[in-house]
Amino acid sequence: MMRSRLQAETNPYIAFSDLILNLVFVLIFFVGGILAVGQAGWEQVRYRNAQEKVVKAVRKAPLTVRPLLLLPAQRNDPPGAQRWVFRSQNMFLGDTADLTPQGQAALVSFARVLRSQSSNWKRVRIEGHTQTSQPNTPERWGLSAARASAVAEAFYLKGGISPNRLAVAARGGQTPYDNKKFDPRNERVEIVVEYAQKSTP
């Protein structure tokens, strides 16, 4: 049986080089894809242990009002951020920024849990959210800012969290809960816990 002319002229070194070159291209493509697509996911993994410690501490704490944990982080949060949501109902007196006794107690208890885990996080951002504005009505920036400030004050004065680790933001009705306009859950305060990577000695 005669070998074909192509088989007779095939150089094993060229075939091997071609195989290695293809494997290198596949590896470069694979690593590039992971870096391009999964950067945010890898960043999130870096903070997972610290996040889990805080979640366990919150779940074990005897809180009168338990906040809802939103996962994964929302919008433009930095990597490793957690959002805890307190609904405004029963937290504030009517349409004001005055905390109810129940709301104050819940926030102070939550702040103390965060303080006990303060080595695991970098900063707490408190966002006030109000109901979505009806057409041709002004945004309620003042109320959302005042509610966020009231929560920050409770965290600082009674919860023991240092003010230089707190930030306050007013969102008004710009970010509806679950993207649903005119939902009662839009009236809320979100506590964004931002985590820092531990520096290695």
N, C-alpha and C positions, 0 to 999 in steps of 0.2 A: 504494500500500500504506500502510495507516494504522499509525502507531506505537501501541503499547499505552499506556494511560494511565500505568502505572507507569514505563515508560521515559521518557515525556515529563516526568515530575516528578522524576526522579533528578537530584540536585544533584552535580556532579562534585567539589566541594569536600568534601562530606560523605563521598563514596565514598573520596576520597584520604585524608581524616582517619581513616576507619575502617581502611583498609589500614595506615597508619602505626601506629595504635594496636595492631593485631594483631601487627605486626612487633616492636614494643617489648615486648609481653607474651611473645612467643616468645623474644626475646633475654634477658629477665629470667629466664624459666623455665630456659633453657639454662645461663646463668651460675650461677644458684642450684643447679642440679643438679650442675654441676662442683664448686662449692665444698662442697656437702654430702656428695657421694659420694666425690669424689676428693681430699679434703684429705690423707689419709695417703699417697696416691700422689704428690701434688705434693711433700710433705715428703721422700719417699724420693728423688725426682729431685734435690733440692737437694744431696744428699750423694753422688751417683753417681760423680763424678770421683774423690773421695777414696777411695771404696770400691774402685773399679777399680784404683787405684794400689796399694792394699794387697794385693788379690787377685793382681795381677801379681807383686809382690815375693814373696809366699808361694809362688807357683808356680815362680818362678825359683830359689828358695833350695834348697840341697842338704839337704833334711830327711830324716832317717832314718825318721820316721813322719810321714806327711802327714795333717793333719786334714781332716775332711769339712766343707765349707761348706754350711750350711743356708740356702736362699733360698726365699721371702722370710723376713724376720725373724719370730720366733715370739711367741706369747702377748702379753705387755704390754710389749714392747720399745719404747723411744722411736723416733721416726722416724730412719732412717739407721743402724740397728744391724745388725751382722753377727754370726752365730753360727758359731763354729768348734768342731767336736766331736772330742775325743780319747777313744777307747774306753779303758776302764780295763784291759782285757786287755793284758798286757805293759807297762803303764805303772806299775802298783803291784804290790808283792809280796803275792800272795795276797789275803786279805780285810783288808788293812791300808791305811794312808795313806802307807806308805813307798814312795818312788819307786824303780823299778828304774834301773840305769845307763842303759839304753836310753830309758826314759821321761824321765829327767832331761835327757839330751842332746837329745831331741826338743823338749821344752818350752823349754829354753834357746835352741835354734836358732830356734824360733818367736818367742820373746820378743825376740830380737835383730832379727828381721825387723820386728816391730812397732815396736821402738825406732827403727829406721832410717826409719820412716814416721810418727814421733810428731807431726809437724806436721799430719798429716791426720786425727787422731782426738783425742777428748776424754778418754775413760776406758775402762778394760778391767774388765769385771765377770766374775769367775770363779765358776761355779756347779758345785757337786758334786752328782752324781745317783747314787743307788743303785738296786738292784733293787726292784721293787714288793713291798711287804710282804705276806706271807701273812695270811689272816684271823686275828685275835686274836694277832698278833705285833707288837711295838713297831716304830715307824718308826726307820730308821737315820740319824737326824739327825747324830749324832756323827761317824759315818764320812764322810758326805758333806761335813760342815764341815771335817773334818781333811784330806780330800783336796783340797778347794778351797784351804785354807790352805797346803798343801804346794806346790801349783802357784804360788800367789802368792809364796811364799818363793823358789822357783826363778826366777820372773820378776824379782823384786827383787834378790836376792843375786847371781845369775849372769847374768841376762838384761839387767840394767841399766835396768829400768823403774822410774821413781820411785814410791815407795809411795803418794804422794798421788794417783796416777792409777789406783790399783788398788782394787777392791772385791771382797768375798768373800760368797758366799751359799750356804746349805745348802738343798737341795731334797728330800733324802731320796728316797723313791720316789714322790713326789707327781706327777711329770710323766714318765710313761713315754715312751720314745722311739717316735715315730710312733704314739702312743696305744695301744701294744701292751703289755699287762701280761705280766710274767714273761718278757720278751724279754731275751736276754743283752746286747743293746745298751743296755739301761737303765743298766748300770754304765758311767758316762762322766763326763767333765768337759767343760763347755761354756764356751768363751771368748767372751764377748759384747763386741765392739768397738763402742763408741758414738762417733758422729761429731758434730762441732760445725760449725756454719756459720761460714765465715770472715766476720768483720766488715769491712765496706767502709769505707775511710778517708774 
